[in-house]
Amino acid sequence: MGESELKRVHAEEKLLSCAAVQTAGGRVQVRWEADGAATPMGQLAYFIEFLTLTPEFDS
């Protein structure tokens, strides 16, 4: 496997690790970085999506 092939495979893996999240402000693109450090805000986008889509917190 050549260097260009490895770059293409790595780019495809990055695309697979992306997800769209619906928030009150619109759609947000979330991308996981396998080599990145964990942060306390890491799951915040998914919690915001939960709050946006459930009617319990509309008021």
C-alpha distance matrix in Angstrom:
0.0 3.8 6.8 8.3 6.1 6.8 10.2 10.7 10.2 12.4 14.9 15.2 16.0 18.6 20.1 20.5 22.3 24.9 28.3 31.5 34.8 38.2 40.7 44.2 42.9 40.3 36.7 34.5 30.7 29.6 26.1 25.2 23.3 22.0 22.4 25.7 29.1 31.4 34.4 37.7 37.2 33.8 35.4 38.0 36.5 36.7 40.2 41.3 39.9 42.0 45.1 44.6 44.4 47.1 50.7 52.1 51.5 52.7 56.0
3.8 0.0 3.8 5.5 5.2 6.4 8.8 10.1 10.7 12.4 14.4 15.6 16.7 18.7 20.3 21.4 23.0 25.2 28.8 31.7 35.1 38.4 40.7 44.1 42.5 40.0 36.5 34.3 30.5 29.6 26.1 25.5 23.4 22.6 22.5 25.6 29.1 31.7 34.4 37.9 37.2 34.1 35.9 38.3 36.7 37.3 40.8 41.5 40.4 42.8 45.6 45.0 45.0 47.9 51.4 52.8 52.0 53.1 56.3
6.8 3.8 0.0 3.8 5.4 5.1 6.3 8.7 10.0 10.6 12.4 14.4 15.4 16.7 18.7 20.2 21.4 23.4 27.1 29.9 33.1 36.5 38.6 41.8 40.1 37.7 34.4 31.9 28.2 27.3 23.8 23.2 20.9 20.4 20.0 22.9 26.4 29.2 31.8 35.3 34.6 31.7 33.7 35.9 34.4 35.3 38.7 39.3 38.4 40.9 43.6 43.0 43.3 46.3 49.7 51.0 50.0 51.0 54.1
8.3 5.5 3.8 0.0 3.8 5.4 5.1 6.3 8.7 9.8 10.6 12.5 14.4 15.5 16.8 18.7 20.3 21.8 25.4 28.0 31.4 34.5 36.8 39.9 38.1 35.6 32.2 30.0 26.4 25.9 22.6 22.7 20.8 20.9 20.9 23.5 27.2 29.7 32.0 35.4 34.3 31.4 33.2 35.2 33.3 34.2 37.7 38.1 36.9 39.6 42.3 41.4 41.6 44.7 48.1 49.6 48.6 49.3 52.6
6.1 5.2 5.4 3.8 0.0 3.8 5.4 5.1 6.2 8.6 9.9 10.7 12.4 14.4 15.5 16.7 18.7 20.6 24.1 26.9 30.3 33.6 36.1 39.4 37.9 35.2 31.7 29.6 25.9 25.2 21.9 21.8 20.2 19.9 20.5 23.3 26.9 29.1 31.7 35.0 33.9 30.7 32.2 34.4 32.5 33.0 36.6 37.2 35.8 38.3 41.2 40.4 40.3 43.3 46.7 48.3 47.5 48.4 51.7
6.8 6.4 5.1 5.4 3.8 0.0 3.8 5.4 5.1 6.1 8.6 9.9 10.6 12.4 14.4 15.4 16.7 19.0 22.7 25.7 28.9 32.3 34.6 38.0 36.6 34.1 30.6 28.2 24.4 23.3 19.8 19.1 17.2 16.6 16.9 19.9 23.5 25.8 28.5 31.9 31.0 27.9 29.6 32.0 30.4 30.9 34.4 35.2 34.1 36.5 39.3 38.8 38.9 41.7 45.3 46.6 45.7 46.8 50.0
10.2 8.8 6.3 5.1 5.4 3.8 0.0 3.8 5.5 5.1 6.1 8.7 9.9 10.6 12.5 14.4 15.5 17.2 20.9 23.6 26.9 30.2 32.3 35.5 33.8 31.4 28.1 25.6 21.9 21.1 17.7 17.6 15.7 15.9 16.2 18.6 22.3 24.7 27.0 30.4 29.3 26.3 28.2 30.2 28.4 29.3 32.8 33.2 32.3 34.9 37.5 36.8 37.1 40.1 43.5 44.9 43.9 44.8 47.9
10.7 10.1 8.7 6.3 5.1 5.4 3.8 0.0 3.8 5.4 5.1 6.3 8.7 10.0 10.7 12.5 14.5 16.0 19.4 22.0 25.5 28.7 31.1 34.4 32.8 30.1 26.6 24.6 20.9 20.5 17.4 17.7 16.6 17.0 18.0 20.3 24.0 25.9 28.1 31.2 29.8 26.7 28.1 30.1 27.9 28.5 32.2 32.5 31.1 33.8 36.5 35.5 35.6 38.7 42.1 43.7 42.8 43.6 46.9
10.2 10.7 10.0 8.7 6.2 5.1 5.5 3.8 0.0 3.8 5.4 5.1 6.3 8.8 10.0 10.7 12.6 14.8 18.3 21.3 24.6 28.0 30.6 34.1 32.8 30.2 26.5 24.4 20.6 19.7 16.4 16.1 15.1 14.8 16.2 18.8 22.4 24.1 26.6 29.7 28.5 25.1 26.4 28.7 26.8 27.0 30.7 31.4 30.0 32.3 35.2 34.6 34.4 37.3 40.8 42.3 41.6 42.6 46.0
12.4 12.4 10.6 9.8 8.6 6.1 5.1 5.4 3.8 0.0 3.8 5.4 5.1 6.4 8.8 10.0 10.8 13.1 16.8 19.9 22.9 26.4 28.6 32.1 30.8 28.4 24.9 22.4 18.6 17.3 13.7 13.2 11.7 11.6 12.7 15.2 18.9 20.8 23.2 26.4 25.4 22.1 23.7 26.0 24.3 24.9 28.4 29.1 28.1 30.5 33.2 32.8 32.9 35.8 39.3 40.6 39.7 40.8 44.0
14.9 14.4 12.4 10.6 9.9 8.6 6.1 5.1 5.4 3.8 0.0 3.8 5.4 5.1 6.4 8.8 10.1 11.3 14.9 17.5 20.8 24.1 26.4 29.7 28.1 25.6 22.1 19.9 16.1 15.5 12.3 12.9 12.0 13.1 14.4 16.2 19.9 21.5 23.4 26.5 24.8 21.8 23.2 25.0 22.9 23.7 27.3 27.6 26.4 29.1 31.7 30.8 31.1 34.1 37.5 39.0 38.0 38.8 42.1
15.2 15.6 14.4 12.5 10.7 9.9 8.7 6.3 5.1 5.4 3.8 0.0 3.8 5.4 5.1 6.3 8.8 10.3 13.6 16.4 19.8 23.1 25.8 29.2 28.1 25.3 21.6 19.7 16.0 15.4 12.6 13.1 13.1 13.7 15.9 17.7 21.3 22.4 24.4 27.1 25.4 22.1 22.9 25.0 22.6 22.8 26.6 27.1 25.4 27.8 30.7 29.8 29.6 32.7 36.1 37.8 37.1 37.9 41.3
16.0 16.7 15.4 14.4 12.4 10.6 9.9 8.7 6.3 5.1 5.4 3.8 0.0 3.8 5.4 5.1 6.4 9.1 12.5 15.8 18.9 22.4 24.9 28.5 27.6 25.1 21.4 19.2 15.4 14.0 10.8 10.3 10.2 10.2 12.7 14.7 18.1 19.2 21.4 24.2 22.8 19.3 20.3 22.7 20.8 20.8 24.5 25.4 23.9 26.1 29.1 28.7 28.5 31.3 34.8 36.2 35.5 36.7 40.0
18.6 18.7 16.7 15.5 14.4 12.4 10.6 10.0 8.8 6.4 5.1 5.4 3.8 0.0 3.8 5.4 5.2 6.8 10.5 13.6 16.6 20.1 22.3 25.8 24.6 22.3 18.7 16.1 12.4 11.0 7.6 7.9 7.9 9.3 11.6 12.8 16.3 17.3 19.1 21.9 20.2 17.0 18.2 20.2 18.1 18.7 22.3 22.9 21.8 24.3 27.0 26.4 26.7 29.6 33.0 34.3 33.4 34.4 37.6
20.1 20.3 18.7 16.8 15.5 14.4 12.5 10.7 10.0 8.8 6.4 5.1 5.4 3.8 0.0 3.8 5.4 5.5 8.7 11.4 14.9 18.1 20.7 24.2 23.0 20.3 16.6 14.7 11.0 10.5 8.2 9.7 10.9 12.5 15.1 15.9 19.2 19.7 21.2 23.5 21.4 18.2 18.8 20.5 17.8 18.2 22.0 22.2 20.5 23.1 25.9 24.9 24.8 28.0 31.3 33.0 32.2 32.9 36.3
20.5 21.4 20.2 18.7 16.7 15.4 14.4 12.5 10.7 10.0 8.8 6.3 5.1 5.4 3.8 0.0 3.8 5.5 8.1 11.4 14.6 18.0 20.9 24.5 24.0 21.2 17.4 15.7 12.2 11.0 8.9 9.3 11.0 11.8 15.1 16.2 19.1 19.2 20.9 23.0 21.2 17.7 17.8 19.9 17.5 17.1 20.9 21.7 19.8 21.9 25.0 24.3 23.9 26.7 30.2 31.8 31.4 32.4 35.8
22.3 23.0 21.4 20.3 18.7 16.7 15.5 14.5 12.6 10.8 10.1 8.8 6.4 5.2 5.4 3.8 0.0 3.8 6.7 10.4 12.9 16.7 19.0 22.7 22.2 20.0 16.3 13.9 10.5 8.3 5.8 5.6 7.8 8.9 12.3 12.9 15.6 15.5 17.1 19.2 17.5 14.0 14.3 16.6 14.6 14.4 18.1 19.1 17.6 19.8 22.7 22.5 22.4 25.1 28.7 29.9 29.2 30.5 33.7
24.9 25.2 23.4 21.8 20.6 19.0 17.2 16.0 14.8 13.1 11.3 10.3 9.1 6.8 5.5 5.5 3.8 0.0 3.8 7.0 9.9 13.5 15.9 19.5 18.7 16.3 12.6 10.4 6.9 5.6 4.4 6.5 9.4 11.7 14.6 14.4 16.9 16.5 17.4 19.1 16.7 13.6 13.7 15.2 12.5 12.8 16.5 16.8 15.2 17.8 20.5 19.8 19.9 22.9 26.3 27.8 26.9 27.8 31.1
28.3 28.8 27.1 25.4 24.1 22.7 20.9 19.4 18.3 16.8 14.9 13.6 12.5 10.5 8.7 8.1 6.7 3.8 0.0 3.8 6.5 10.0 12.8 16.5 16.2 13.7 10.0 8.4 5.8 5.1 6.4 8.6 12.1 14.3 17.4 16.7 18.7 17.5 17.8 18.9 16.2 13.3 12.4 13.5 10.4 10.1 13.8 14.0 11.9 14.5 17.3 16.3 16.2 19.3 22.7 24.3 23.6 24.4 27.8
31.5 31.7 29.9 28.0 26.9 25.7 23.6 22.0 21.3 19.9 17.5 16.4 15.8 13.6 11.4 11.4 10.4 7.0 3.8 0.0 3.8 6.7 9.7 13.2 12.9 10.1 6.4 5.7 4.6 6.0 8.8 11.6 15.0 17.6 20.5 19.3 21.0 19.7 19.3 19.9 16.6 14.5 13.2 13.3 9.6 9.7 13.1 12.2 9.9 13.0 15.3 13.7 13.8 17.2 20.3 22.2 21.3 21.7 25.1
34.8 35.1 33.1 31.4 30.3 28.9 26.9 25.5 24.6 22.9 20.8 19.8 18.9 16.6 14.9 14.6 12.9 9.9 6.5 3.8 0.0 3.8 6.4 10.1 10.5 8.4 5.5 5.1 6.3 7.0 10.5 12.9 16.5 19.0 21.7 20.0 21.1 19.2 18.2 18.1 14.8 13.2 11.2 10.6 6.9 6.8 9.7 8.6 6.1 9.4 11.5 10.0 10.5 13.8 16.9 18.6 17.6 18.1 21.5
38.2 38.4 36.5 34.5 33.6 32.3 30.2 28.7 28.0 26.4 24.1 23.1 22.4 20.1 18.1 18.0 16.7 13.5 10.0 6.7 3.8 0.0 3.8 7.0 8.1 5.9 4.5 6.3 8.9 10.5 14.1 16.6 20.1 22.7 25.4 23.5 24.4 22.3 20.9 20.3 16.8 15.9 13.7 12.3 8.8 8.6 10.4 8.2 5.4 8.7 10.0 7.4 8.0 11.6 14.2 16.4 15.3 15.2 18.6
40.7 40.7 38.6 36.8 36.1 34.6 32.3 31.1 30.6 28.6 26.4 25.8 24.9 22.3 20.7 20.9 19.0 15.9 12.8 9.7 6.4 3.8 0.0 3.8 5.3 5.1 5.8 7.0 10.4 11.8 15.5 17.9 21.2 24.0 26.3 23.9 24.3 22.1 20.1 19.1 15.5 15.5 13.4 11.0 8.0 8.9 9.5 6.2 5.1 8.5 8.2 5.7 8.0 11.1 13.2 15.0 13.1 12.9 16.0
44.2 44.1 41.8 39.9 39.4 38.0 35.5 34.4 34.1 32.1 29.7 29.2 28.5 25.8 24.2 24.5 22.7 19.5 16.5 13.2 10.1 7.0 3.8 0.0 3.8 5.6 8.2 9.9 13.6 15.2 19.0 21.5 24.7 27.5 29.6 27.0 27.3 25.0 22.7 21.3 17.8 18.4 16.4 13.5 11.1 12.2 11.9 8.2 8.0 10.4 8.8 5.8 8.7 11.3 12.3 14.2 11.8 10.7 13.6
42.9 42.5 40.1 38.1 37.9 36.6 33.8 32.8 32.8 30.8 28.1 28.1 27.6 24.6 23.0 24.0 22.2 18.7 16.2 12.9 10.5 8.1 5.3 3.8 0.0 3.8 7.1 8.5 12.2 14.4 18.0 20.9 23.7 26.9 28.7 26.1 26.6 24.8 22.4 21.6 17.8 18.5 17.2 14.2 11.7 13.6 13.9 10.2 10.3 13.4 12.1 9.4 12.2 15.1 16.1 17.9 15.4 14.2 16.7
40.3 40.0 37.7 35.6 35.2 34.1 31.4 30.1 30.2 28.4 25.6 25.3 25.1 22.3 20.3 21.2 20.0 16.3 13.7 10.1 8.4 5.9 5.1 5.6 3.8 0.0 3.8 6.5 10.0 12.8 16.3 19.5 22.5 25.7 27.8 25.5 26.5 24.9 23.0 22.6 18.8 18.7 17.3 15.0 11.7 13.2 14.4 11.1 10.0 13.4 13.2 10.0 11.8 15.3 16.8 19.1 17.2 16.0 19.0
36.7 36.5 34.4 32.2 31.7 30.6 28.1 26.6 26.5 24.9 22.1 21.6 21.4 18.7 16.6 17.4 16.3 12.6 10.0 6.4 5.5 4.5 5.8 8.2 7.1 3.8 0.0 3.8 6.7 9.6 13.1 16.3 19.5 22.5 24.9 22.9 24.3 22.8 21.4 21.4 17.7 16.9 15.6 14.0 10.3 11.5 13.6 11.1 9.3 13.0 13.8 11.1 12.2 15.9 18.1 20.3 18.8 18.2 21.4
34.5 34.3 31.9 30.0 29.6 28.2 25.6 24.6 24.4 22.4 19.9 19.7 19.2 16.1 14.7 15.7 13.9 10.4 8.4 5.7 5.1 6.3 7.0 9.9 8.5 6.5 3.8 0.0 3.8 6.4 9.9 13.1 16.0 19.3 21.3 19.3 20.6 19.3 18.0 18.3 14.6 13.7 13.0 11.6 8.0 10.0 12.5 10.4 9.5 13.2 14.2 12.4 14.0 17.3 19.9 21.6 19.8 19.9 22.9
30.7 30.5 28.2 26.4 25.9 24.4 21.9 20.9 20.6 18.6 16.1 16.0 15.4 12.4 11.0 12.2 10.5 6.9 5.8 4.6 6.3 8.9 10.4 13.6 12.2 10.0 6.7 3.8 0.0 3.8 6.6 10.2 13.0 16.2 18.4 16.8 18.7 17.9 17.2 18.3 14.9 13.1 13.0 12.7 9.2 10.9 14.1 12.8 11.7 15.2 16.9 15.5 16.5 19.9 22.8 24.4 22.9 23.2 26.3
29.6 29.6 27.3 25.9 25.2 23.3 21.1 20.5 19.7 17.3 15.5 15.4 14.0 11.0 10.5 11.0 8.3 5.6 5.1 6.0 7.0 10.5 11.8 15.2 14.4 12.8 9.6 6.4 3.8 0.0 3.8 6.7 9.9 12.9 15.3 13.6 15.3 14.3 13.9 15.2 12.2 9.8 9.9 10.5 7.6 9.1 12.5 12.2 11.5 14.6 16.6 16.0 17.1 20.0 23.2 24.3 22.9 23.8 26.9
26.1 26.1 23.8 22.6 21.9 19.8 17.7 17.4 16.4 13.7 12.3 12.6 10.8 7.6 8.2 8.9 5.8 4.4 6.4 8.8 10.5 14.1 15.5 19.0 18.0 16.3 13.1 9.9 6.6 3.8 0.0 3.8 6.5 9.6 12.0 10.8 13.2 13.0 13.5 15.6 13.3 10.3 11.4 12.8 10.7 11.9 15.3 15.6 15.0 17.7 20.0 19.7 20.5 23.3 26.7 27.7 26.3 27.5 30.5
25.2 25.5 23.2 22.7 21.8 19.1 17.6 17.7 16.1 13.2 12.9 13.1 10.3 7.9 9.7 9.3 5.6 6.5 8.6 11.6 12.9 16.6 17.9 21.5 20.9 19.5 16.3 13.1 10.2 6.7 3.8 0.0 3.8 6.2 8.9 8.1 10.5 10.2 11.6 14.1 12.6 9.1 10.5 12.9 11.7 12.5 15.6 16.8 16.5 18.6 21.1 21.4 22.1 24.5 28.0 28.6 27.4 29.0 31.9
23.3 23.4 20.9 20.8 20.2 17.2 15.7 16.6 15.1 11.7 12.0 13.1 10.2 7.9 10.9 11.0 7.8 9.4 12.1 15.0 16.5 20.1 21.2 24.7 23.7 22.5 19.5 16.0 13.0 9.9 6.5 3.8 0.0 3.8 5.5 5.2 8.4 9.5 11.6 14.8 13.9 10.8 13.1 15.4 14.8 15.9 18.8 19.9 20.0 22.1 24.4 24.8 25.7 28.1 31.5 32.0 30.7 32.4 35.1
22.0 22.6 20.4 20.9 19.9 16.6 15.9 17.0 14.8 11.6 13.1 13.7 10.2 9.3 12.5 11.8 8.9 11.7 14.3 17.6 19.0 22.7 24.0 27.5 26.9 25.7 22.5 19.3 16.2 12.9 9.6 6.2 3.8 0.0 3.8 5.6 8.4 9.6 12.6 15.8 15.7 12.4 14.5 17.4 17.2 17.7 20.5 22.1 22.1 23.8 26.4 27.1 27.7 29.8 33.4 33.6 32.6 34.6 37.3
22.4 22.5 20.0 20.9 20.5 16.9 16.2 18.0 16.2 12.7 14.4 15.9 12.7 11.6 15.1 15.1 12.3 14.6 17.4 20.5 21.7 25.4 26.3 29.6 28.7 27.8 24.9 21.3 18.4 15.3 12.0 8.9 5.5 3.8 0.0 3.8 6.7 9.4 12.4 16.0 16.4 13.6 16.4 19.1 19.3 20.2 22.7 24.2 24.7 26.4 28.7 29.5 30.5 32.5 36.0 36.1 34.8 36.8 39.3
25.7 25.6 22.9 23.5 23.3 19.9 18.6 20.3 18.8 15.2 16.2 17.7 14.7 12.8 15.9 16.2 12.9 14.4 16.7 19.3 20.0 23.5 23.9 27.0 26.1 25.5 22.9 19.3 16.8 13.6 10.8 8.1 5.2 5.6 3.8 0.0 3.8 6.5 9.0 12.7 13.0 10.7 13.9 16.2 16.7 18.1 20.2 21.6 22.5 24.3 26.2 27.1 28.5 30.4 33.8 33.7 32.1 34.1 36.5
29.1 29.1 26.4 27.2 26.9 23.5 22.3 24.0 22.4 18.9 19.9 21.3 18.1 16.3 19.2 19.1 15.6 16.9 18.7 21.0 21.1 24.4 24.3 27.3 26.6 26.5 24.3 20.6 18.7 15.3 13.2 10.5 8.4 8.4 6.7 3.8 0.0 3.8 6.5 10.1 11.4 9.7 13.1 15.3 16.7 18.1 19.6 21.2 22.6 24.0 25.7 27.1 28.6 30.1 33.4 32.9 31.2 33.5 35.6
31.4 31.7 29.2 29.7 29.1 25.8 24.7 25.9 24.1 20.8 21.5 22.4 19.2 17.3 19.7 19.2 15.5 16.5 17.5 19.7 19.2 22.3 22.1 25.0 24.8 24.9 22.8 19.3 17.9 14.3 13.0 10.2 9.5 9.6 9.4 6.5 3.8 0.0 3.8 6.9 8.5 6.8 9.9 12.3 14.1 15.2 16.3 18.3 19.9 20.9 22.5 24.2 25.7 26.9 30.2 29.5 27.9 30.4 32.4
34.4 34.4 31.8 32.0 31.7 28.5 27.0 28.1 26.6 23.2 23.4 24.4 21.4 19.1 21.2 20.9 17.1 17.4 17.8 19.3 18.2 20.9 20.1 22.7 22.4 23.0 21.4 18.0 17.2 13.9 13.5 11.6 11.6 12.6 12.4 9.0 6.5 3.8 0.0 3.8 5.3 5.3 8.7 10.0 12.4 14.0 14.5 16.1 18.3 19.4 20.4 22.2 24.1 25.2 28.2 27.4 25.5 27.9 29.7
37.7 37.9 35.3 35.4 35.0 31.9 30.4 31.2 29.7 26.4 26.5 27.1 24.2 21.9 23.5 23.0 19.2 19.1 18.9 19.9 18.1 20.3 19.1 21.3 21.6 22.6 21.4 18.3 18.3 15.2 15.6 14.1 14.8 15.8 16.0 12.7 10.1 6.9 3.8 0.0 3.8 5.6 7.7 8.3 11.5 12.9 12.5 14.2 16.8 17.4 18.1 20.3 22.4 23.0 25.8 24.6 22.6 25.3 26.8
37.2 37.2 34.6 34.3 33.9 31.0 29.3 29.8 28.5 25.4 24.8 25.4 22.8 20.2 21.4 21.2 17.5 16.7 16.2 16.6 14.8 16.8 15.5 17.8 17.8 18.8 17.7 14.6 14.9 12.2 13.3 12.6 13.9 15.7 16.4 13.0 11.4 8.5 5.3 3.8 0.0 3.8 5.7 5.2 8.1 10.2 10.0 11.1 13.7 14.9 15.4 17.2 19.5 20.5 23.3 22.5 20.4 22.7 24.4
33.8 34.1 31.7 31.4 30.7 27.9 26.3 26.7 25.1 22.1 21.8 22.1 19.3 17.0 18.2 17.7 14.0 13.6 13.3 14.5 13.2 15.9 15.5 18.4 18.5 18.7 16.9 13.7 13.1 9.8 10.3 9.1 10.8 12.4 13.6 10.7 9.7 6.8 5.3 5.6 3.8 0.0 3.8 5.7 7.5 8.8 9.9 11.6 13.2 14.5 16.0 17.5 19.2 20.5 23.7 23.3 21.6 23.9 26.0
35.4 35.9 33.7 33.2 32.2 29.6 28.2 28.1 26.4 23.7 23.2 22.9 20.3 18.2 18.8 17.8 14.3 13.7 12.4 13.2 11.2 13.7 13.4 16.4 17.2 17.3 15.6 13.0 13.0 9.9 11.4 10.5 13.1 14.5 16.4 13.9 13.1 9.9 8.7 7.7 5.7 3.8 0.0 3.8 5.6 5.6 6.5 8.9 10.2 11.0 12.8 14.5 15.9 17.0 20.3 19.9 18.5 20.9 23.3
38.0 38.3 35.9 35.2 34.4 32.0 30.2 30.1 28.7 26.0 25.0 25.0 22.7 20.2 20.5 19.9 16.6 15.2 13.5 13.3 10.6 12.3 11.0 13.5 14.2 15.0 14.0 11.6 12.7 10.5 12.8 12.9 15.4 17.4 19.1 16.2 15.3 12.3 10.0 8.3 5.2 5.7 3.8 0.0 3.8 5.4 5.0 6.1 8.6 9.8 10.5 12.2 14.3 15.5 18.4 18.0 16.0 18.2 20.4
36.5 36.7 34.4 33.3 32.5 30.4 28.4 27.9 26.8 24.3 22.9 22.6 20.8 18.1 17.8 17.5 14.6 12.5 10.4 9.6 6.9 8.8 8.0 11.1 11.7 11.7 10.3 8.0 9.2 7.6 10.7 11.7 14.8 17.2 19.3 16.7 16.7 14.1 12.4 11.5 8.1 7.5 5.6 3.8 0.0 3.8 5.5 5.2 6.3 8.8 10.0 10.5 12.4 14.5 17.5 17.9 16.1 17.6 20.3
36.7 37.3 35.3 34.2 33.0 30.9 29.3 28.5 27.0 24.9 23.7 22.8 20.8 18.7 18.2 17.1 14.4 12.8 10.1 9.7 6.8 8.6 8.9 12.2 13.6 13.2 11.5 10.0 10.9 9.1 11.9 12.5 15.9 17.7 20.2 18.1 18.1 15.2 14.0 12.9 10.2 8.8 5.6 5.4 3.8 0.0 3.8 5.4 5.0 6.3 8.7 9.8 10.6 12.3 15.8 16.2 15.1 17.0 19.9
40.2 40.8 38.7 37.7 36.6 34.4 32.8 32.2 30.7 28.4 27.3 26.6 24.5 22.3 22.0 20.9 18.1 16.5 13.8 13.1 9.7 10.4 9.5 11.9 13.9 14.4 13.6 12.5 14.1 12.5 15.3 15.6 18.8 20.5 22.7 20.2 19.6 16.3 14.5 12.5 10.0 9.9 6.5 5.0 5.5 3.8 0.0 3.8 5.3 5.0 6.3 8.6 10.0 10.7 13.8 13.5 12.2 14.6 17.1
41.3 41.5 39.3 38.1 37.2 35.2 33.2 32.5 31.4 29.1 27.6 27.1 25.4 22.9 22.2 21.7 19.1 16.8 14.0 12.2 8.6 8.2 6.2 8.2 10.2 11.1 11.1 10.4 12.8 12.2 15.6 16.8 19.9 22.1 24.2 21.6 21.2 18.3 16.1 14.2 11.1 11.6 8.9 6.1 5.2 5.4 3.8 0.0 3.8 5.4 5.1 6.1 8.7 10.1 12.7 13.0 11.0 12.5 15.2
39.9 40.4 38.4 36.9 35.8 34.1 32.3 31.1 30.0 28.1 26.4 25.4 23.9 21.8 20.5 19.8 17.6 15.2 11.9 9.9 6.1 5.4 5.1 8.0 10.3 10.0 9.3 9.5 11.7 11.5 15.0 16.5 20.0 22.1 24.7 22.5 22.6 19.9 18.3 16.8 13.7 13.2 10.2 8.6 6.3 5.0 5.3 3.8 0.0 3.8 5.5 5.0 6.1 8.6 11.7 12.9 11.7 12.8 16.1
42.0 42.8 40.9 39.6 38.3 36.5 34.9 33.8 32.3 30.5 29.1 27.8 26.1 24.3 23.1 21.9 19.8 17.8 14.5 13.0 9.4 8.7 8.5 10.4 13.4 13.4 13.0 13.2 15.2 14.6 17.7 18.6 22.1 23.8 26.4 24.3 24.0 20.9 19.4 17.4 14.9 14.5 11.0 9.8 8.8 6.3 5.0 5.4 3.8 0.0 3.8 5.4 5.4 6.1 9.6 10.1 9.8 11.7 14.8
45.1 45.6 43.6 42.3 41.2 39.3 37.5 36.5 35.2 33.2 31.7 30.7 29.1 27.0 25.9 25.0 22.7 20.5 17.3 15.3 11.5 10.0 8.2 8.8 12.1 13.2 13.8 14.2 16.9 16.6 20.0 21.1 24.4 26.4 28.7 26.2 25.7 22.5 20.4 18.1 15.4 16.0 12.8 10.5 10.0 8.7 6.3 5.1 5.5 3.8 0.0 3.8 5.6 5.5 7.9 7.9 6.4 8.4 11.3
44.6 45.0 43.0 41.4 40.4 38.8 36.8 35.5 34.6 32.8 30.8 29.8 28.7 26.4 24.9 24.3 22.5 19.8 16.3 13.7 10.0 7.4 5.7 5.8 9.4 10.0 11.1 12.4 15.5 16.0 19.7 21.4 24.8 27.1 29.5 27.1 27.1 24.2 22.2 20.3 17.2 17.5 14.5 12.2 10.5 9.8 8.6 6.1 5.0 5.4 3.8 0.0 3.8 5.8 7.7 9.3 7.9 8.1 11.5
44.4 45.0 43.3 41.6 40.3 38.9 37.1 35.6 34.4 32.9 31.1 29.6 28.5 26.7 24.8 23.9 22.4 19.9 16.2 13.8 10.5 8.0 8.0 8.7 12.2 11.8 12.2 14.0 16.5 17.1 20.5 22.1 25.7 27.7 30.5 28.5 28.6 25.7 24.1 22.4 19.5 19.2 15.9 14.3 12.4 10.6 10.0 8.7 6.1 5.4 5.6 3.8 0.0 3.8 6.5 9.0 9.1 9.3 13.0
47.1 47.9 46.3 44.7 43.3 41.7 40.1 38.7 37.3 35.8 34.1 32.7 31.3 29.6 28.0 26.7 25.1 22.9 19.3 17.2 13.8 11.6 11.1 11.3 15.1 15.3 15.9 17.3 19.9 20.0 23.3 24.5 28.1 29.8 32.5 30.4 30.1 26.9 25.2 23.0 20.5 20.5 17.0 15.5 14.5 12.3 10.7 10.1 8.6 6.1 5.5 5.8 3.8 0.0 3.8 5.5 6.8 7.8 11.2
50.7 51.4 49.7 48.1 46.7 45.3 43.5 42.1 40.8 39.3 37.5 36.1 34.8 33.0 31.3 30.2 28.7 26.3 22.7 20.3 16.9 14.2 13.2 12.3 16.1 16.8 18.1 19.9 22.8 23.2 26.7 28.0 31.5 33.4 36.0 33.8 33.4 30.2 28.2 25.8 23.3 23.7 20.3 18.4 17.5 15.8 13.8 12.7 11.7 9.6 7.9 7.7 6.5 3.8 0.0 3.8 5.6 5.4 8.5
52.1 52.8 51.0 49.6 48.3 46.6 44.9 43.7 42.3 40.6 39.0 37.8 36.2 34.3 33.0 31.8 29.9 27.8 24.3 22.2 18.6 16.4 15.0 14.2 17.9 19.1 20.3 21.6 24.4 24.3 27.7 28.6 32.0 33.6 36.1 33.7 32.9 29.5 27.4 24.6 22.5 23.3 19.9 18.0 17.9 16.2 13.5 13.0 12.9 10.1 7.9 9.3 9.0 5.5 3.8 0.0 3.8 5.8 7.6
51.5 52.0 50.0 48.6 47.5 45.7 43.9 42.8 41.6 39.7 38.0 37.1 35.5 33.4 32.2 31.4 29.2 26.9 23.6 21.3 17.6 15.3 13.1 11.8 15.4 17.2 18.8 19.8 22.9 22.9 26.3 27.4 30.7 32.6 34.8 32.1 31.2 27.9 25.5 22.6 20.4 21.6 18.5 16.0 16.1 15.1 12.2 11.0 11.7 9.8 6.4 7.9 9.1 6.8 5.6 3.8 0.0 3.8 5.5
52.7 53.1 51.0 49.3 48.4 46.8 44.8 43.6 42.6 40.8 38.8 37.9 36.7 34.4 32.9 32.4 30.5 27.8 24.4 21.7 18.1 15.2 12.9 10.7 14.2 16.0 18.2 19.9 23.2 23.8 27.5 29.0 32.4 34.6 36.8 34.1 33.5 30.4 27.9 25.3 22.7 23.9 20.9 18.2 17.6 17.0 14.6 12.5 12.8 11.7 8.4 8.1 9.3 7.8 5.4 5.8 3.8 0.0 3.8
56.0 56.3 54.1 52.6 51.7 50.0 47.9 46.9 46.0 44.0 42.1 41.3 40.0 37.6 36.3 35.8 33.7 31.1 27.8 25.1 21.5 18.6 16.0 13.6 16.7 19.0 21.4 22.9 26.3 26.9 30.5 31.9 35.1 37.3 39.3 36.5 35.6 32.4 29.7 26.8 24.4 26.0 23.3 20.4 20.3 19.9 17.1 15.2 16.1 14.8 11.3 11.5 13.0 11.2 8.5 7.6 5.5 3.8 0.0
